[in-house]
Amino acid sequence: MVAETVKIALEKALEIMGEREYTSPLLDARLLLSHVLEVDKSYLYLNLDSEIPGDRLKRFYELVEKRAKGYPLQYILGSQEFMGLEFHVEEGVLVPRPDTEVLVERIIELVKSEKTESGPKILEIGTGSGAIAVSLAYYIEDAEVYSVDIDETPVRVAAENAKRHGVESRTHFLHGSLFEPLDQLGEIEYDIIVSNPPYIKSDEIEKLQLEVSTFEPKLALDGGDDGLVFYREISSGGLRYLKSGGMLAFEIGHDQKESLIEIMDRDYRDIETVADYGGNDRVVIGYKKE
């Protein structure tokens, strides 16, 4: 392939990607080109007339075509920022979203407001990339975090991310369904159980943006007919593993607040909700009744 300038390559990329919903084509094109050239985005602004070698240009257009079909940008780049940390992501793990930071931030705030002799034992149901588990271990320096996922890919990816951020000695990633793998650990009472479970109604998944509905793992999205299946299972099943007065914390969909309060009300007290930065209900937290 004949070399082209940065400016021409970006213009052609915009034509290929078009103005698809949910994307910012120019930003995506710049990120892809930076990735291929292994340079910072600022390099592109300062070197619009620089020529791109043919082999790199070919790779760039291959990635542009892939992105134009809805393939998640984060999977192409292999990275997503969360809580100020860079996480490796790949096909088979849910891409971390900014809304989930509200859940993590609130847990950190609550833990640090209490004075305890030892750090909390935290259990996460649904590992994904490890964003929640690793962030909690990173920012709560004496926390020990256990995380369970039904798929092996998230377990592997999360372990890689824990090592990347130096918390591998305090994070434990287990393969299995919900609480099933915990029996092998012996009797452990957890101070906190946290989950961002699948909460999309089964018949609504196909209505999501293309990159989510087509390319992200269905297991991490499908919450059953009413979107509440896993909230019920975790709320009830967690009673066996959560210490008296221990915290149960969920991320929720924007319209699930009242349903979650109803599910948790029998066994949990002092239930609070937290809105995300868009003003939508995003987090529900309660404490196991004594």
LINKA-V789364 format. One record per residue. N is the residue number from 1. SS is DSSP state (hx for helix, st for strand, lp for the rest). OMEGA is omega in radians with two decimals (999 if undefined). D_CENTER is the distance of its C-alpha to the mean C-alpha in whole Angstrom. Layout:
<<N:SS:OMEGA:D_CENTER> <N:SS:OMEGA:D_CENTER>>
This chain:
<<1:lp:-3.13:38> <2:lp:3.14:40> <3:lp:3.07:38> <4:st:3.10:37> <5:st:3.08:36> <6:hx:-3.10:33> <7:hx:-3.12:34> <8:hx:-3.14:35> <9:hx:3.13:32> <10:hx:3.12:30> <11:hx:3.12:32> <12:hx:3.12:32> <13:hx:3.11:28> <14:hx:3.11:28> <15:hx:-3.12:31> <16:hx:-3.06:29> <17:hx:-3.13:26> <18:lp:-3.09:27> <19:lp:3.12:26> <20:lp:3.10:23> <21:lp:3.07:22> <22:lp:3.11:18> <23:lp:2.98:19> <24:lp:-2.98:21> <25:hx:-3.10:23> <26:hx:3.11:24> <27:hx:3.12:21> <28:hx:-3.14:20> <29:hx:3.12:23> <30:hx:3.14:24> <31:hx:3.13:20> <32:hx:-3.13:21> <33:hx:3.07:25> <34:hx:3.14:24> <35:hx:-3.11:22> <36:hx:-3.11:25> <37:hx:-3.12:27> <38:lp:3.12:25> <39:lp:3.05:26> <40:lp:-3.14:24> <41:hx:-3.11:24> <42:hx:3.11:27> <43:hx:-3.10:29> <44:hx:3.14:29> <45:hx:-3.05:31> <46:hx:-3.04:33> <47:lp:-3.11:34> <48:lp:-3.11:34> <49:lp:3.11:38> <50:lp:-3.14:37> <51:st:3.11:37> <52:st:3.13:34> <53:lp:-3.05:35> <54:hx:-3.11:36> <55:hx:3.11:33> <56:hx:-3.14:31> <57:hx:3.10:31> <58:hx:3.13:31> <59:hx:3.12:28> <60:hx:-3.12:27> <61:hx:3.05:28> <62:hx:3.14:26> <63:hx:3.09:23> <64:hx:3.11:24> <65:hx:3.14:25> <66:hx:3.12:22> <67:hx:-3.13:20> <68:hx:3.12:23> <69:lp:3.07:22> <70:lp:-3.14:19> <71:lp:-3.04:17> <72:lp:3.11:14> <73:hx:-3.09:14> <74:hx:3.10:11> <75:hx:3.13:13> <76:hx:-3.11:16> <77:hx:-3.13:16> <78:lp:-3.04:13> <79:st:3.02:11> <80:st:3.11:9> <81:st:3.12:10> <82:st:-3.14:8> <83:lp:3.12:11> <84:lp:-3.14:13> <85:st:3.09:12> <86:st:-3.13:12> <87:st:3.00:9> <88:st:3.04:11> <89:lp:3.12:9> <90:lp:3.12:12> <91:lp:-3.11:13> <92:lp:3.04:12> <93:lp:3.10:8> <94:lp:3.12:6> <95:lp:3.12:5> <96:lp:-3.13:2> <97:lp:-3.14:5> <98:hx:-3.13:8> <99:hx:-3.11:9> <100:hx:3.08:7> <101:hx:3.12:9> <102:hx:3.09:12> <103:hx:-3.11:11> <104:hx:-3.13:11> <105:hx:-3.12:14> <106:hx:3.10:16> <107:hx:3.12:16> <108:hx:-3.14:17> <109:hx:-3.12:19> <110:hx:3.13:21> <111:hx:-3.08:21> <112:hx:3.10:23> <113:lp:3.13:25> <114:lp:3.10:27> <115:lp:-3.14:29> <116:lp:-3.11:29> <117:lp:-3.13:30> <118:lp:-3.12:28> <119:lp:-3.10:24> <120:lp:2.94:22> <121:st:-3.03:21> <122:st:3.07:17> <123:st:3.06:16> <124:st:3.03:12> <125:st:-3.10:12> <126:lp:-2.96:10> <127:lp:-3.03:8> <128:lp:3.12:6> <129:lp:-3.03:6> <130:lp:-3.06:7> <131:hx:-3.12:5> <132:hx:-3.08:7> <133:hx:-3.10:10> <134:hx:3.13:11> <135:hx:3.12:11> <136:hx:3.11:13> <137:hx:-3.10:15> <138:hx:-3.04:16> <139:hx:3.01:17> <140:lp:-2.84:18> <141:lp:-3.13:21> <142:lp:3.12:22> <143:lp:2.98:20> <144:st:-2.97:19> <145:st:3.04:16> <146:st:-3.09:16> <147:st:-3.06:13> <148:st:3.03:14> <149:st:-3.10:13> <150:lp:-3.10:15> <151:lp:-3.07:15> <152:hx:-3.11:16> <153:hx:3.09:14> <154:hx:3.13:11> <155:hx:3.13:13> <156:hx:-3.10:15> <157:hx:-3.14:12> <158:hx:3.11:11> <159:hx:3.08:14> <160:hx:-3.13:15> <161:hx:3.08:12> <162:hx:3.12:14> <163:hx:3.13:17> <164:hx:-3.06:16> <165:lp:2.98:16> <166:lp:-3.13:19> <167:lp:-3.07:18> <168:hx:-3.13:18> <169:hx:-3.12:21> <170:hx:3.08:19> <171:st:-3.08:16> <172:st:-3.06:17> <173:st:-3.00:15> <174:st:-3.14:17> <175:st:3.10:17> <176:lp:-3.08:19> <177:lp:3.07:18> <178:lp:-3.04:17> <179:lp:-3.04:20> <180:hx:-3.07:22> <181:hx:-3.02:21> <182:hx:-3.10:22> <183:hx:3.14:26> <184:hx:-3.09:26> <185:hx:-3.06:25> <186:lp:-3.08:28> <187:lp:3.07:29> <188:lp:3.03:26> <189:lp:-3.08:25> <190:st:3.07:22> <191:st:-3.06:22> <192:st:2.89:19> <193:st:-3.09:16> <194:st:3.11:13> <195:st:2.88:11> <196:lp:-2.98:8> <197:lp:3.00:11> <198:lp:-3.11:11> <199:lp:3.07:13> <200:st:3.07:15> <201:lp:-3.05:19> <202:hx:-3.06:20> <203:hx:3.14:22> <204:hx:-3.07:20> <205:hx:-3.12:17> <206:hx:3.14:20> <207:hx:-3.13:20> <208:lp:3.10:17> <209:lp:-2.97:16> <210:hx:-3.06:18> <211:hx:3.11:15> <212:hx:-3.04:12> <213:hx:-3.06:15> <214:hx:-2.94:17> <215:hx:3.14:15> <216:lp:-3.01:11> <217:lp:-3.13:12> <218:hx:3.14:14> <219:hx:-3.12:13> <220:hx:-3.07:10> <221:lp:-2.91:11> <222:st:-3.14:15> <223:lp:3.12:16> <224:lp:-3.04:20> <225:lp:-3.11:23> <226:lp:3.13:22> <227:lp:-2.99:18> <228:lp:-3.04:19> <229:hx:-3.04:20> <230:hx:3.04:17> <231:hx:3.13:17> <232:hx:-3.08:21> <233:hx:-3.11:21> <234:hx:3.14:18> <235:hx:-3.13:21> <236:hx:-3.12:24> <237:hx:-3.10:23> <238:hx:-3.12:21> <239:hx:-3.14:25> <240:hx:-3.00:26> <241:lp:-3.08:24> <242:st:3.13:23> <243:st:3.11:26> <244:st:-3.09:29> <245:st:-3.13:27> <246:st:-3.02:24> <247:st:2.95:21> <248:st:-3.04:18> <249:st:-3.12:15> <250:st:2.76:13> <251:st:-3.11:11> <252:lp:2.98:13> <253:lp:-2.99:14> <254:lp:-3.08:17> <255:lp:-3.04:20> <256:lp:-3.06:19> <257:hx:-3.06:20> <258:hx:3.12:24> <259:hx:-3.14:23> <260:hx:3.09:21> <261:hx:3.12:23> <262:hx:3.12:26> <263:hx:-3.02:24> <264:hx:-2.94:24> <265:lp:-3.07:27> <266:lp:-3.00:29> <267:lp:-3.08:28> <268:st:-3.10:26> <269:st:3.05:27> <270:st:-3.08:27> <271:st:3.11:24> <272:st:3.07:22> <273:st:3.14:20> <274:st:3.12:18> <275:st:3.05:18> <276:lp:-3.06:15> <277:lp:3.04:17> <278:lp:3.13:18> <279:lp:3.13:20> <280:lp:3.05:18> <281:st:-3.01:18> <282:st:-3.05:14> <283:st:2.99:14> <284:st:-3.12:17> <285:st:3.05:19> <286:st:-3.09:22> <287:st:-3.09:24> <288:st:3.13:26> <289:lp:3.14:29> <290:lp:999:32>>
